[in-house]
Amino acid sequence: MKLDRVIAKHRSLGRGEAHRLIAAGRVLVDGQIITGNQHEVDRFTRVELDAVTVQQPERALYLMMHKPAGVVSATVDAEHRTVLDLIDDPDKQTLHIAGRLDRWSTGLLLLTNDGRWSKLLMDAASKVPKIYVVETAEMISPDAVAAFAHGFHFATENVTTLPAELVLLSACHAQVTLYEGRHHQIKRMFGRVGNLVTALHRESIGKLRLPEELKPGMWRALTIEEWQTV
Ligand code: URA
């Protein structure tokens, strides 16, 4: 939202009056005088007018978790334990998941209450690489490498998957890099080359790697550097 709207709404003023207060240097945004009325603020920003708080900032949360198998990537579920059940934070009900993993998949999961951040991260246009390690029931054919790079048409959504990188690590073991996140994408891609995924683990999202010390079920807050540069 623009700064002038926040001020106008709070004081029940016209936008012109809000512009005058802002231009007079009476408005602080996160402790700094801002004189541009089109300055963008969000719900995580503190806004003050004449030293009175106009908007109290909400606490922004950026978390990483090592998702264990068997827990669902959801915030509520009638039947199963959810990843939220593993988190101990007073504001956990504000969280959503930035890129789900299937119930039996494991690895790096990001949770946040900042919708702009998660949207940017998950938007295929941002081309953030997500790296997975996969085990399969059958030997992975070397032809699968070209098929993954070429993309598959998914009739249900009428989309063709973006080029994905498949690196064979051993007969039934591979690394897959995706630049998008469609429902059951890796399982469906392996299905299309006549194979079955038996284990799936996400190692990284962008520059964020699952740290060795974060064991299954554990979570921690991202540092500012981590969430700003992912
Ligand atoms: N692709 C899948 O099939 N499952 C996941 O959990 C993630 C990617």
Residues whose N, C-alpha, C, O or C-beta is under 5 A from the ligand:
A	BS01	URA	R100 L101 D102 S105 R182 H184 Q185 I186 K187 R188
